[in-house]
Amino acid sequence: MNSKVLTVVAPGKLMLFGEHAVIYGYPCIVSALDKYIEIKGKIIDEKDDKFDIADYSDGFIRRMVSVFRIKYGKKEKIFISSKSTLGRYGLGSSAAISVATVKMLGKLFNIPLSAEELFNISYEGVLKVQKGKASGFDLASSIYGGTILFDGKTKKTSYLNKGKLPFLTVFTGRKAKTVDIVKKVAQEKLRNPKETEKILSEIGKIVLRAERALKEKNWKVVGKLMNDNQKLLVELGVSNGMIDKLVKISLESGALGAKISGAGGGDCILVLVERCLTGKVVENIEKSGGTVLDINVGIGGGVKVSL
Ligand code: PMV
């Protein structure tokens, strides 16, 4: 057992390709960001756990602690505090905090956890909190960092890239509730199984093409695939007026591609733009009510205990 105070950091994420389809077993591509959650924790000699968590994520922390305790038969109480540079833009703070908590508990109790075990424990916790469907892609991103291909069926991860990718991240002005949009797609799939399955499998194919284009840094093709993926997300019914408007203005201003990142219904879109046109695209997006965030996509390192 470790009686020191430990600090763990874990990155936020943005989905590049494959949202929604990944829940139904298709692959997706996700990048870690240079924005992190940081938690501090120690074992305490008290009757109850103590949490000093700034936002809504304390449900995730409590659940991770409970899953870990049951799995490893631990009774000691824990103090955990957290801070974040992720803001409330749907950048994966719940996943980052979940992964960071499990990593920290492993260290505090001297239980070595492989990346796979870290994934399995945090995924069990997240499924319990969300009481519904979640692919776990965001946990994998927080664990491994960089840009990864995540398989929705096997939950296996492989690296595509560890460098910065030329995407702009644009907040559309509205926070979205992932769980509600995931439910909406599930209902649509019940109502129209054939059409919905066709869209999901098309998205799955785009992801595999995008994997190759990203590895080759073929930005023209990456942009085209983003636009194809976005059309399918519109058909799936997860876009909204503001997203459509910002996608349109980005493309009209010269961006190579623009699409929803994540569940849709709000949060962020990603825009792929060549450096020489960035100024114009940013200006037009901001005139239309979007906020370009100060975020680097693809360079976040995986979860780590910081010394
Ligand atoms: O809204 P986000 O960024 O948490 O992304 C959700 C992505 C989904 O595929 C819709 C859900 C999931 O768990 O994969």
Residues whose N, C-alpha, C, O or C-beta is under 5 A from the ligand:
A	BS01	PMV	E19 H20 V22 I23 G90 K133 A134 S135 G136 F137 T178 S261 G262 A263
